[in-house]
Amino acid sequence: MTATATPSTSPESSGPDALRSDVRQFLTESIEAGAFTPETDSWMTGFDAAFSARLGKRGWLGMTVPTEYGGRSRTPLERFVVTEELLAHGAPVAAHWIADRQMAPSILANGTEEQKRRYLPGIASGTTFFAIGMSEPDAGSDLASVRARAVHDSDGWTITGTKVWTTGAHVAHAIVVLARTDGEHGDRQKGLSQFVVDLPHPDIEVRPLRSIDGQAHFNEVVFHDARVPSSALLGARGNGWSQVMGELAYERSGPERYLSTMPLLRAWAARLAEAGATPDQRRTLGTLTARAWALRRMSLRVASELNAGRKPDFLAAMVKDLGSTFEADLVEAVRSAGALVARRDGGDPLDRMIAQSILHTPVFTLRGGTNEILRGIVARGLGVR
Ligand SMILES: Cc1cc2nc3c(=O)[nH]c(=O)nc-3n(C[C@H](O)[C@H](O)[C@H](O)COP(=O)(O)OP(=O)(O)OC[C@H]3O[C@@H](n4cnc5c(N)ncnc54)[C@H](O)[C@@H]3O)c2cc1C
């Protein structure tokens, strides 16, 4: 995607259009064959390594990674199309999500040749999974106050500290860690660096944390003076803050920030088409669809900014703030307009889906940066703070 990321139905767009129908057909057939059941928030909790590998074989992962590193050298718009379809169908994509979304672009931008050759082919084949080691018990919103420390000697680095809420660390093949390498705690953004650390590791303890729905998809990760080679440093020493900000733009602006609950809307729309809809239900459906469409345009805009090499931090923050608010509003709107009964053990798949969505709702506006923090970034971007 060079000039514009806006989707079009003109003949030139036959690439993405043909791709979209291929992905749709694959997903419809997979659902019919019982390969997966559509779920809300599947990018966070739908872990299925075999499904990720199937996507990799079809060329739908690592799409924007150059072919020399095992990728497909496709455009960000083509990647966007695939991502959108996977999310809207509630496909189990959690295994590869973090790796494909932000680690591939980060390693491409900051990694050494050795790191690119080591990690990118596995990301593109859907067989190498990553975790993000940014947040700590006392450094969530205030990420610049991380206390994890990495000390260099002639044999490599020793990393000490604790990370928390680390999604997928128990199944990841590697974790990217933000740690202080220089200066003091009070230096904040200065003196931070990133490392790619292979997992499992004898000096790294991964302790599961259980969320409200009983699942343990994130963890506390303790680095007990973990030894890693000098080659684990990602990017330039001391440049960690800037690299993390670049990664967060990818993390915050993608379609998962407004499509986590789209499978619920689709299932409800299908039910209304079958059983008939009241005027109020039609209005609700129309309003939600219009909001999703506007968010899609915003997300595409951020994708094109990233592609042009710019850092659209405040636009990405805006997409996440509005998108995650929409995801939660959608659950409440469908619950009340649909007169659904939330039951995790219910016989009706829609009742089960609404129950699952309600349990996931609290995290939408937390993960990837809380909405209060995002609004601060937007205010700064607008020059009013
Ligand atoms: C499901 C889930 C998955 C996650 N996965 C990962 C992961 O894989 N890797 C990772 O590194 N992290 C992950 N996180 C962590 C996430 O990024 C943090 O939870 C988030 O940044 C908030 O930090 P905190 O939890 O420490 O809350 P705090 O920073 O303690 O915030 C508590 C409350 O205070 C508010 N607040 C704080 N500071 C301000 C301020 N200056 N102005 C106004 N309000 C403020 C916040 O908005 C929030 O409501 C995940 C979180 C969740 C919920």
The ligand as an SDF file (V2000), in Angstrom:
LIG
                    3D

 53 58  0  0  0  0  0  0  0  0999 V2000
   -6.1390   -8.7570   28.8900 C   0  0  0  0  0  0  0  0  0  0  0  0
   -4.8490   -8.0150   29.0620 C   0  0  0  0  0  0  0  0  0  0  0  0
   -3.7220   -8.4240   28.3650 C   0  0  0  0  0  0  0  0  0  0  0  0
   -2.5150   -7.7420   28.5120 C   0  0  0  0  0  0  0  0  0  0  0  0
   -1.4170   -8.2170   27.8430 N   0  0  0  0  0  0  0  0  0  0  0  0
   -0.2180   -7.6160   28.0400 C   0  0  0  0  0  0  0  0  0  0  0  0
    0.9580   -8.1460   27.4370 C   0  0  0  0  0  0  0  0  0  0  0  0
    0.9130   -9.1520   26.7130 O   0  0  0  0  0  0  0  0  0  0  0  0
    2.1410   -7.5470   27.6910 N   0  0  0  0  0  0  0  0  0  0  0  0
    2.2370   -6.4430   28.4730 C   0  0  0  0  0  0  0  0  0  0  0  0
    3.3420   -5.9280   28.6340 O   0  0  0  0  0  0  0  0  0  0  0  0
    1.1400   -5.9170   29.0800 N   0  0  0  0  0  0  0  0  0  0  0  0
   -0.0880   -6.4820   28.8820 C   0  0  0  0  0  0  0  0  0  0  0  0
   -1.2080   -5.9730   29.5090 N   0  0  0  0  0  0  0  0  0  0  0  0
   -1.0490   -4.8680   30.4460 C   0  0  0  0  0  0  0  0  0  0  0  0
   -1.7090   -3.5730   30.0380 C   0  0  0  0  0  0  0  0  0  0  0  0
   -0.9670   -2.9100   29.0720 O   0  0  0  0  0  0  0  0  0  0  0  0
   -1.8830   -2.7580   31.3230 C   0  0  0  0  0  0  0  0  0  0  0  0
   -2.8760   -3.4120   32.0970 O   0  0  0  0  0  0  0  0  0  0  0  0
   -2.3040   -1.3490   31.0710 C   0  0  0  0  0  0  0  0  0  0  0  0
   -1.2890   -0.6250   30.4460 O   0  0  0  0  0  0  0  0  0  0  0  0
   -2.6860   -0.6400   32.3880 C   0  0  0  0  0  0  0  0  0  0  0  0
   -1.6900   -0.7680   33.3470 O   0  0  0  0  0  0  0  0  0  0  0  0
   -2.0250   -1.2740   34.8320 P   0  0  0  0  0  0  0  0  0  0  0  0
   -2.8320   -2.5220   34.7060 O   0  0  0  0  0  0  0  0  0  0  0  0
   -0.7740   -1.3190   35.5960 O   0  0  0  0  0  0  0  0  0  0  0  0
   -3.0150   -0.1720   35.4180 O   0  0  0  0  0  0  0  0  0  0  0  0
   -2.5890    1.1790   36.1250 P   0  0  0  0  0  0  0  0  0  0  0  0
   -1.5360    1.8520   35.3200 O   0  0  0  0  0  0  0  0  0  0  0  0
   -2.2960    0.8960   37.5550 O   0  0  0  0  0  0  0  0  0  0  0  0
   -3.9100    2.0250   36.0200 O   0  0  0  0  0  0  0  0  0  0  0  0
   -5.0170    1.8630   36.9350 C   0  0  0  0  0  0  0  0  0  0  0  0
   -6.0870    2.8710   36.5540 C   0  0  0  0  0  0  0  0  0  0  0  0
   -5.5840    4.2120   36.7360 O   0  0  0  0  0  0  0  0  0  0  0  0
   -5.7320    4.9630   35.5370 C   0  0  0  0  0  0  0  0  0  0  0  0
   -4.5860    5.8390   35.3550 N   0  0  0  0  0  0  0  0  0  0  0  0
   -3.2780    5.5120   35.5240 C   0  0  0  0  0  0  0  0  0  0  0  0
   -2.4930    6.5760   35.2420 N   0  0  0  0  0  0  0  0  0  0  0  0
   -3.3240    7.5820   34.8690 C   0  0  0  0  0  0  0  0  0  0  0  0
   -3.1240    8.9300   34.4440 C   0  0  0  0  0  0  0  0  0  0  0  0
   -1.8930    9.4520   34.3260 N   0  0  0  0  0  0  0  0  0  0  0  0
   -4.2170    9.6830   34.1350 N   0  0  0  0  0  0  0  0  0  0  0  0
   -5.4680    9.1680   34.2350 C   0  0  0  0  0  0  0  0  0  0  0  0
   -5.7250    7.8870   34.6500 N   0  0  0  0  0  0  0  0  0  0  0  0
   -4.6670    7.1150   34.9580 C   0  0  0  0  0  0  0  0  0  0  0  0
   -5.7670    3.9240   34.4240 C   0  0  0  0  0  0  0  0  0  0  0  0
   -6.4410    4.4090   33.2730 O   0  0  0  0  0  0  0  0  0  0  0  0
   -6.5290    2.7760   35.0790 C   0  0  0  0  0  0  0  0  0  0  0  0
   -7.9140    2.9880   35.0020 O   0  0  0  0  0  0  0  0  0  0  0  0
   -2.4350   -6.6300   29.3720 C   0  0  0  0  0  0  0  0  0  0  0  0
   -3.5710   -6.2130   30.0770 C   0  0  0  0  0  0  0  0  0  0  0  0
   -4.7660   -6.8910   29.9390 C   0  0  0  0  0  0  0  0  0  0  0  0
   -5.9630   -6.4280   30.7150 C   0  0  0  0  0  0  0  0  0  0  0  0
  1  2  1  0
  2  3  1  0
  2 52  2  0
  3  4  2  0
  4  5  1  0
  4 50  1  0
  5  6  2  0
  6  7  1  0
  6 13  1  0
  7  8  2  0
  7  9  1  0
  9 10  1  0
 10 11  2  0
 10 12  1  0
 12 13  2  0
 13 14  1  0
 14 15  1  0
 14 50  1  0
 15 16  1  0
 16 17  1  0
 16 18  1  0
 18 19  1  0
 18 20  1  0
 20 21  1  0
 20 22  1  0
 22 23  1  0
 23 24  1  0
 24 25  2  0
 24 26  1  0
 24 27  1  0
 27 28  1  0
 28 29  2  0
 28 30  1  0
 28 31  1  0
 31 32  1  0
 32 33  1  0
 33 34  1  0
 33 48  1  0
 34 35  1  0
 35 36  1  0
 35 46  1  0
 36 37  1  0
 36 45  1  0
 37 38  2  0
 38 39  1  0
 39 40  1  0
 39 45  2  0
 40 41  1  0
 40 42  2  0
 42 43  1  0
 43 44  2  0
 44 45  1  0
 46 47  1  0
 46 48  1  0
 48 49  1  0
 50 51  2  0
 51 52  1  0
 52 53  1  0
M  END
$$$$
